[in-house]
Amino acid sequence: MFARFAVLTATTALMAGLAATDATAQRQRGAAMRLTISNQSCQWGPDAAPYIRQAIAQRVAATRGGTAREGASYYAPVPNRSWRGLTVVAFGTHYESTSVHFREPAAVVRRVLQQSGVRVMPDGGIPITNEEAVESQYLAAEPAGSRRRGGSWINCGV
C-alpha cells in the first residue's frame, strides 16, 4: 500500500514539475499573439497592427527629421509574444513590404508553418493562392548582422 502511494506521489510530483516547466517556458515566450500566416494573403492580423504602426511611425519621423535613407528598414520590437510555440521578436517595414521576425531558426518556423497547413516551398517561398494578389512571402534566416532581431523572418510584399 505504501509503495503504491509513493509511486503515485512521485508521479504527481513529476507531472507538477513538467507543468511548472511548461508554464515557465510560456512566460518566457509571453502572451499568445493572434497572428495570421497563410497561403491566402499577407495580412498578419490585428495583433501585428500596433507594431507595424510603430515601425511606420519611425519611418515617418526619420523622413520628417531628414534622416531617412532610401530603402531603409524600420523595426518595432515585440516584447515576449508567442505564436504556436514560436517567439515573435519584431515586426518590420521595408521599401514595399512588411516582415515578422522570430527568435527560432528558419527550420523550426518552417516546421510549425507546415504543421499549421501552410505550404512552404524548398527555397522558403510561401505561395499566395489568390491569383489577383500582387504580393509574395518568403521565409528566411536572418542575415548574420541582423541576429539581434531573431533567428528567422517572414517577409511579405511586392
Secondary structure by P-SEA (a helix, b strand, c coil): caaaaaaaaaaaaaaaaaaaaaaaaaaaaccccccccccccccccccaaaaaaaaaaaaaaaaaacccccbbbbbbbbcccccccccccccccccccccccccccaaaaaaaaaaacccccccccccccccccccccccccccccccccccbbbbbcc
